[in-house]
Amino acid sequence: MPYCIGLISGTSLDGCDAALIRIEGERVEPAAFVSLPMEEALREKILASCSLDKSNVKLICALNVELGRWFAEAAKKVIAAAGLSPQEIACIGSHGQTIFHIAEDEEGYPASTLQIGEAAVIAWETGIPVVSNMRAMDMAAGGRGAPLVPYAEYLLYRSDKPRALQNLGGIGNVTALKADCSLDDVFAFDTGPANMIINGLAKHFYGLDYDEDGRIAASGRVQESLLAEWMAIPYVAAPPPKATGRELYGAQFVEAALASHPGIKPEDWLATATRYTAASIELNYRRYVFPRCPAREIILGGGGAHNQTLRRDIAALLPECTVLTQEDLGWNSDSKEAVAFALLAHETMQGRPGNVPGATGAKRRVILGSITPASITN
């Protein structure tokens, strides 16, 4: 009965999520989950590394090792939380920290992706084999390298009724599962921002990492002209497969919006950003999900699932659907992506493909990631 760990530091930059799962045949159970908070100094280094203006080779080189140590710490903490020893863990799946992602060839730059957090450091510190760099092989096969969570969602959530699984991390993405679907039926894509703009505004105006429970947004009024401007961004209505991230909706997006729309109240900014997330989800569901998968059940995951205002907005814009969270199905909303990368690592260790071409656009299914063998520890 193998135990596997999944590690991910997402685009929201709030911490490293570490999930430990137990796998027995097709049965997968949660064993432990911890979230290691990210200190501000580390967050600033990551943001600088992601910036075309501030990044440099020396910074990224050193940060790769620093993040490896941080991820190893998270792995140790989740092992302790489960009351297990490292020797009982079959593998660690480390997503790493995305520094940059070019989904398609553009302006002389080939489609490519870079996640850092040195796997050798994690393997050395824990004594456990590490599967990392999981997006690269999908991109080599002509995919966009994202989203990768759909394969895990197919394994965990397929049923006799159509479902839409909406992740609300820094970026929002949906996985559509038709009733009694096969893997060939599964499709998924990034709907647009989830928490990224909201968090950027909360930090700018209030010095907060996020808008807890959506309370600030609930006190504001949506600025319809600003919302319409954001909805007109080509990515929102573009057909899938598609993926986006900090390169579109990061700090530069928030800074440009603030500069071009002076005079808007802080709470109104939060209300508008929250509605933008919900409205972009609605548009994509009506255009691209419902015609192929008439889901009437939406299962939210990721940190944004705790945002009550965002949940109300989604439910109001999609009244024909029942909106649930991972907790309603016995899982933890915060652990969703970490669980997925634990499962993906297990598939890689078994020599099985882990991507879904209907989600990423890859030419075929491929085995994901690079395996770093366990170090020999005392």
N, C-alpha and C positions, 0 to 999 in steps of 0.2 A: 504494500500500500504506500506508494511514493508520496512524499510531501514536496511541494514546490513553492518557491517564493517569486513574487512579481514586484518589481520596483519601478516607480515612475515619478519623475518630477515634471509636471506638465507646464503648459503655457501660462497658467495663472501664477506660477512662481510663489506658491504659498507654503510648499513643503514637499518632502518625499513621502509618497504613500507606499507602504509595504504590506502586501497581503500574503498570507501563508495559507495554502489550500491542500486538501487531502484528496487524492484521486484513486478511485477503485473502479476499474473498467470504465463505463460511461458515467459513473456517479462522481460528482464533484461536490465537496463540502468545504465551507469556510472553517479554518482552524484558528486564525488570529489575524488581526489587522492593527497596524499602528501608523500614525502620521508624524514624521519627524519635521518639526517646524523649520523653516528656512530663515536664517538670520539675515538682517538687512545688508550686512557687508557682502555676503555671498550673493544675495539678490542683485546688488549693484554690479558685481563682477559679471554676472550672467547677462544683465541688460547691456552692459558695455560691450560684451563679446558679441551680442546680437546686433549691435549698431554698426552700420557701414562707416559711420564717422569716427567711432570711438574704439572699435575692435583692433587688435593687432595679434600677430602670430605668437608672441611671447605670452600674452595674457591668456589666449586660448590653450596654449600648450600647458601652462601651469594649472589652469582651471580644470583641465581634463583629469589631472591627478587629484586635485582637491575634491572634486565631485566624486571621484572613485572612492575616496576615503569616507565621504559623507554617505554615499549609498551603502557602503559596507557597514557603517554604523546603524543605518536603518534596518539592514538585514539581521544584524545581531539582536536588535531590539525586538523584532517580531518573532525571532526564534525563542527568545527568553519569554515573551508574552505567551507563547504556546506551550511553554514548559518542555521544549525539546532541546536536543543537542545538534550541533552542525552536522554530525555524522548521520543523522536521520534525514537530512534534506538532500533530495536527488539533484536539484539544480536551482539556480537563480536566473530569472529572466529580467534583465535590466534594460528598460527602454532608453535610459540615459536622458540627458537634457538637450533638447533641440536648440541648436544655435542658429541654423538657417535651413530653409527648405525652399527649393526651386521646383515647383510641381511639374512645369513644362519647360522645354527649351525656350530661352528668351534672350534676345540681344547678344547672341554669341555665347551665352552661358548654357551648358547642357543641363537637362533635368537632373537634380542631385539633392542630396540631403546630408546633414551633419548633426549627429547626436554625440555628445561627449560624456565622460564619466568612465574612466579607464577600467575596463573589465579585468585586466590583470591585477589591478590593485584590489578589486572586490574579491577575486578568487584567492589572492594571497592572504587577505585579512580574514576571510571566513573559512577557507579550506573547502569551498564548494564550487563545482563547475558553474560557469557563467555563460549564458547565451545573451549576446548583445548585438548591436548594429542590425536590428531586425528589418529596418525599412529598405536597406540598400538592395537586397536581392530582388524585391518586388519591383524596384525602379529599374534594375538591370533588365528585368523581363518586360519592360515597357509600361509598368504601372506608375502611379503617382506616389507610391510608398505610404499612402494613407487613404482611408482609415484601415487600421489593422485589427481593431477590436471586433469587427463583425464575425470572424470565425469563432471566437470564443462565445459570442452571443448566440450564434447558431447552435453551438454545442449545449448551451445552458438554457435557452429560452424558447426554442421552437416548440410549437404546440398545434392543436387542432383548430386554432383560430388565428386570424392575421393579427400581427402585433408590430408596433413601431417602438424601437428602443432609442430614446433621445438622450444622448450624453450632453451634460452641461458643465464642461470644464472651462478652460480659457476660451476654447472654440466649441461650437455646438456641432454635433454630428448625429446622424440618424442611421439606424440599421433597420431595414424593412424585412420582416419574416412573414411570408405568406402562410396560410394555413397548410399544415402538413408539408412544409417546403423541403426541397432538397437543397444541397449547397449551391447548385447552379441557379436556384431561384433567388438567392440572397443578393440584395444590392444595398449600397450604403454610400454616404457622401457627407461632406461638411456643409451644414446649412448656413454657416456664417458665425458671427461672434456669439459667445454665451456670456462668460463673466469678464472677458478681457477688457472691454470698454468700461463696464460697470466698475471693476476694480481700479482701473486707472483713474477714473473720476473720483472714486471714494478716497484714494490716496491723495489726489491733488487738492481736494476741497477740505477733507476732514482728517487727513493723516491716518486713515484706516486702510487695512489690507482689503476689506470688502464691506459691502453693505449688509450687515447681519440681518437675516430674515427678510431683507428687502424693506426695512422700516423707513429708511430715508426716501427711497423711491415712492413708497406709499403716501408720503406727505407732499409729494410734488405733483406737478401737472405736466402731461406730455406736450411737448412743443411740436405741433403737427408739421410745420414747415421744415424743421430740422429732421424729423422722422422721414418725411418724404424725400429729402435730399439724400439721406443715408440709404433708403430703400432703392434709390436710383443707381447706386453703385453697381456696376455690371456684374460683379461676382454673385450678388444675391439671387438674381434670376437666371444665371447661367445654368445650362443643363448639366447633370452629372455624366460621367464621374468628375469630381472636382474636390479640391482640398485647399485650405487656406490656413493662415496662422498669424504670427506676430509681424511677419513682413507686410501684411495689409492692415491689421487691426491693433498694432502695438502702440507704443508710446507716441510715435510720430503722428498716428491717427488722432489721438486725443489732443495732442498739442495743436495740430492744425485746426481741429474743430473749435477749440477754445479761442484760438486767435481770430477766427472768422465769424464767431457769434458772441461778441461781448454782450454783457447785460443779462444773460440768462441766469436765473437763480440756481444755486447748487442743487437743491432738491429736484428742480425741474430737469437738470441735466441727468440725474440718476433715474428719474421716472422715464425720460425719453430713451435712455440707453437700455433700460430694462424692457420697455415696449419694443424696441428695435430687435432685441433678441427674439422675443415672442413672435413679432410680425414676420421676421425672416424665416422662422420655423414654419409659420402658417403658409406663407407663399410657396415654400418648397414642398410642403406636404401636398398642397392642393394641385400643384403643377406636376410633381414628379413622383410622389409616393402613392397617393390614393388611386391614380389611374392604373397602377400595377399591383398595388397591395391595399385593398380597402380596409385598412386597420381602423378599428374603433376602440382600441386600447393603446394608450401611450404610456410607456414605462420610463420615468425619468431617472437618470443617474448622474453622478458627478456632484461637485460642490454646489452647483446652482440648484440642485433638487431641494436644498434647504431654504431657498429664497421664496418666501411665501408670495410676494408680489409677482415674481416671475411665474410661479405656478398658476396664480389666478389669471394672469394675462394669457398664458397659453390655453387654459381651460376656457376663457371667454372667447378667444379667437377661433377655437376648435370645439364648439359646444357639442358636436355630435360624438365626441370621443370621451372616454373615461380616462382621466389622468391619474396614474399611480406612481409610486416610487419603488426603488429597489427593496426598501424595507417591507413593502407589501408582499414581496415574493421571497422573503427570508434572507435577503442579502443587505449589504451596507452600501448606500449611495456613494460614499466617498471611496470605496474600495474597488469600484467597477473596473477601471482601467488597469489597476495593479493586478487584479484577478486575471484579467485577460492576458497580460504579459506573462504571468505564471503559467497559464495554459499553453500559450504559444511556445514558451521555452520547453515545456514537456513534449509538445509535438515535435519540435526540432530535435530533441534528444532521442526521440523514437524514430527519427528519419522520415517524418511525415510533413507534408506541406501545411502552411499556416495562413496563407493569404486567400482572399476571395476576389477573383478577377472581376466579378460583377460590382465590387466596391472600389477597387483601385484602378481598374482598367488594364491590368497586366495581361500579357498574351496567354499565360497559363498559370496553373498553381505551381508554387515553388516552395522549397524548404527555406525557412527564414533564419537569418542571423549567423553569427560566428560563435564557435564554441571555444571558450578558454578553459582548459582543464583545471581541476582543483590543485591548489598548492599543497605541499606536504607540510603539515603543521605539527607542533608538539602537542 
